[in-house]
Amino acid sequence: MAIKWASSSVFWATSLILLLSAPSISSVPSGVGQVGNEGCICHGGVSAETLVELKGLPTVFESNTTYNLSIEIESDIDRLAEQHQGGFRLLIKGGGTVIFEDINEVQYLEEGWTHRSNGTYQRSWNLTWTSPSNSTDPMEFTLVGNAVNGNQQSSGDAWGLFSKTIAHVDGPPVEQAPMNQTDIDSFDHLIFAIGILALAYFLLRTLK
């Protein structure tokens, strides 16, 4: 019976180690799909080192109007020449037409825009957004950006999150829900701590 329990404990401890060591999202220079909608989890929590912005958004928007926008990632992480520097995933809820300045650097993947491999040697991307012509509903923009150090691993990288909702000029105003980055980062650390405690428990039971 003791042997059976020890074998079971070893199995669960090994499974937990694999779960903790496997990143939630692979580091993919070729672009990130829906799995990255909530952030670059494999690179840790939201970091104060990385500021992500979608610049050029109006306070309110008009129908069938084109706006010049830019994705900007500012970070203390050094850029290495001829190495990957950053990536993004952009979601727009409400419609409209998006055209990037260099379509060869980006792609539309799983209902959102993201980088291609040759679009990761920078931390800014220019685009235009043309608002819908037949809707006065609010538009919701969500942008996840990652600043990377070019070491081909998730270590040393940091990501940030931008979210903004804008109202139509003829529609009701909208309230912005502020993003509490500290809470997200603390939650990541809590999950990791729980995993470590569970691993320690299984290892202690195995040794008895």
C-alpha positions as CSV (number, residue, x, y, z in Angstrom):
1,M,0.0,0.0,0.0
2,A,2.9,2.3,0.9
3,I,4.5,1.6,-2.5
4,K,1.3,2.3,-4.3
5,W,1.0,5.7,-2.5
6,A,4.6,6.6,-3.2
7,S,4.2,5.8,-6.8
8,S,1.1,7.9,-7.0
9,S,2.8,10.8,-5.2
10,V,5.8,10.6,-7.6
11,F,3.4,10.7,-10.6
12,W,1.5,13.8,-9.3
13,A,4.7,15.6,-8.3
14,T,6.2,14.9,-11.7
15,S,3.1,16.2,-13.4
16,L,3.1,19.3,-11.3
17,I,6.7,20.0,-12.1
18,L,5.9,19.7,-15.8
19,L,2.9,22.0,-15.5
20,L,4.9,24.7,-13.7
21,S,7.8,24.5,-16.0
22,A,5.7,24.6,-19.2
23,P,4.9,28.2,-20.3
24,S,1.2,29.1,-20.7
25,I,2.0,30.7,-24.0
26,S,4.9,29.8,-26.2
27,S,7.2,32.6,-27.2
28,V,6.3,32.8,-30.8
29,P,8.0,35.4,-33.0
30,S,5.7,34.3,-35.9
31,G,2.6,35.8,-34.1
32,V,0.1,35.1,-31.3
33,G,-3.5,34.0,-31.8
34,Q,-6.4,33.9,-29.3
35,V,-4.2,32.3,-26.6
36,G,-2.6,35.7,-26.2
37,N,-5.7,37.7,-25.8
38,E,-5.2,38.1,-22.1
39,G,-1.5,38.7,-22.2
40,C,1.9,37.1,-22.7
41,I,1.6,34.9,-19.7
42,C,4.8,32.9,-20.5
43,H,6.7,36.2,-19.9
44,G,5.4,36.7,-16.3
45,G,2.9,39.3,-15.2
46,V,2.3,42.8,-16.5
47,S,5.5,44.7,-16.0
48,A,6.0,48.4,-15.0
49,E,9.1,48.3,-17.2
50,T,6.9,48.1,-20.4
51,L,4.5,50.8,-21.5
52,V,2.1,49.8,-24.3
53,E,0.0,52.4,-26.1
54,L,-2.2,52.7,-29.1
55,K,-1.6,56.3,-30.0
56,G,-3.9,58.5,-32.2
57,L,-7.3,57.3,-30.9
58,P,-9.8,60.1,-30.8
59,T,-11.8,61.0,-27.7
60,V,-15.0,60.2,-29.7
61,F,-15.2,58.8,-33.2
62,E,-17.3,59.7,-36.2
63,S,-18.8,57.2,-38.7
64,N,-16.8,56.2,-41.8
65,T,-13.7,58.2,-40.8
66,T,-10.1,57.2,-41.1
67,Y,-7.7,57.7,-38.1
68,N,-3.9,57.4,-38.2
69,L,-2.8,55.2,-35.3
70,S,0.5,53.7,-34.1
71,I,1.3,50.9,-31.7
72,E,4.1,51.9,-29.4
73,I,6.1,49.8,-26.9
74,E,8.4,51.7,-24.5
75,S,10.6,49.6,-22.2
76,D,13.8,49.7,-20.2
77,I,14.8,46.4,-21.9
78,D,17.7,47.0,-24.3
79,R,17.2,46.5,-28.0
80,L,19.7,44.3,-29.7
81,A,20.5,45.1,-33.4
82,E,19.3,42.3,-35.8
83,Q,17.5,40.5,-32.9
84,H,13.8,40.3,-32.0
85,Q,12.7,43.4,-30.1
86,G,9.0,43.2,-29.6
87,G,5.6,41.9,-30.7
88,F,1.9,42.6,-30.2
89,R,-1.7,41.4,-30.4
90,L,-4.4,44.0,-31.3
91,L,-8.1,43.4,-30.8
92,I,-10.8,45.8,-32.0
93,K,-14.4,45.0,-30.8
94,G,-17.0,46.8,-32.8
95,G,-15.7,46.7,-36.4
96,G,-14.1,49.0,-38.8
97,T,-11.3,48.5,-41.3
98,V,-7.6,48.2,-40.3
99,I,-4.7,48.7,-42.7
100,F,-1.1,48.5,-41.6
101,E,1.6,50.6,-43.2
102,D,3.7,47.4,-43.9
103,I,1.4,44.5,-44.4
104,N,4.4,42.2,-44.7
105,E,5.2,42.7,-41.0
106,V,1.8,41.8,-39.6
107,Q,-1.1,39.3,-40.1
108,Y,-4.7,38.9,-39.1
109,L,-4.9,35.8,-37.0
110,E,-7.8,34.3,-35.0
111,E,-9.9,37.5,-35.0
112,G,-7.0,39.8,-34.1
113,W,-3.9,41.5,-35.5
114,T,-0.5,40.3,-34.6
115,H,3.1,40.5,-35.8
116,R,4.9,38.3,-38.3
117,S,8.5,37.2,-37.6
118,N,10.0,39.9,-39.8
119,G,7.9,42.5,-37.9
120,T,9.5,41.8,-34.5
121,Y,12.7,43.8,-35.1
122,Q,11.1,46.9,-33.9
123,R,8.7,48.2,-31.2
124,S,6.4,50.4,-33.2
125,W,3.9,49.7,-36.0
126,N,1.8,52.3,-38.0
127,L,-1.7,51.7,-39.1
128,T,-5.0,53.3,-40.1
129,W,-8.4,52.4,-38.7
130,T,-11.6,53.4,-40.6
131,S,-14.7,53.4,-38.4
132,P,-17.9,51.6,-39.4
133,S,-20.4,53.6,-41.5
134,N,-23.5,52.0,-40.0
135,S,-23.0,51.8,-36.2
136,T,-22.9,54.2,-33.3
137,D,-21.9,51.6,-30.8
138,P,-18.8,52.1,-28.7
139,M,-15.5,50.7,-30.0
140,E,-13.3,48.7,-27.7
141,F,-9.5,48.5,-28.3
142,T,-7.3,46.0,-26.5
143,L,-3.5,45.9,-27.2
144,V,-1.0,43.5,-25.7
145,G,2.7,44.4,-26.3
146,N,5.8,42.5,-25.4
147,A,9.4,44.0,-25.2
148,V,12.0,41.2,-25.7
149,N,15.7,41.1,-25.3
150,G,16.5,38.9,-28.2
151,N,17.9,35.9,-26.3
152,Q,15.4,33.5,-27.9
153,Q,13.9,32.7,-24.5
154,S,11.1,34.1,-22.3
155,S,13.5,35.2,-19.6
156,G,14.3,38.9,-19.4
157,D,11.3,40.0,-21.4
158,A,8.4,42.1,-20.2
159,W,4.9,42.9,-21.5
160,G,2.2,45.5,-21.0
161,L,-1.5,45.9,-21.7
162,F,-3.5,48.8,-23.1
163,S,-7.3,48.9,-23.2
164,K,-9.6,51.8,-24.2
165,T,-13.2,52.2,-25.1
166,I,-14.3,55.2,-27.2
167,A,-17.9,56.4,-27.9
168,H,-19.4,57.5,-31.1
169,V,-19.9,61.2,-31.4
170,D,-23.7,60.7,-31.5
171,G,-23.7,58.0,-28.9
172,P,-23.7,58.0,-25.1
173,P,-20.4,58.5,-23.2
174,V,-18.6,55.4,-21.9
175,E,-16.8,54.9,-18.7
176,Q,-13.2,53.6,-18.8
177,A,-12.4,50.6,-16.6
178,P,-8.9,51.2,-15.4
179,M,-6.5,48.3,-15.6
180,N,-4.9,47.4,-12.3
181,Q,-1.6,46.0,-13.4
182,T,-0.5,45.3,-9.8
183,D,-3.4,43.0,-9.3
184,I,-2.7,41.0,-12.4
185,D,1.0,40.6,-11.4
186,S,0.0,39.6,-7.8
187,F,-2.4,37.0,-9.1
188,D,0.3,35.4,-11.2
189,H,2.6,35.2,-8.2
190,L,-0.2,33.7,-6.1
191,I,-0.8,30.9,-8.6
192,F,2.9,30.2,-8.7
193,A,3.1,30.1,-4.9
194,I,0.2,27.7,-4.6
195,G,1.9,25.4,-7.2
196,I,5.2,25.4,-5.2
197,L,3.3,24.5,-1.9
198,A,1.5,21.7,-3.6
199,L,4.8,20.4,-5.0
200,A,6.4,20.5,-1.6
201,Y,3.4,18.6,-0.1
202,F,3.6,15.8,-2.7
203,L,7.4,15.5,-2.2
204,L,7.1,15.2,1.6
205,R,4.5,12.5,1.3
206,T,6.7,10.6,-1.1
207,L,9.6,10.7,1.3
208,K,7.6,9.3,4.3
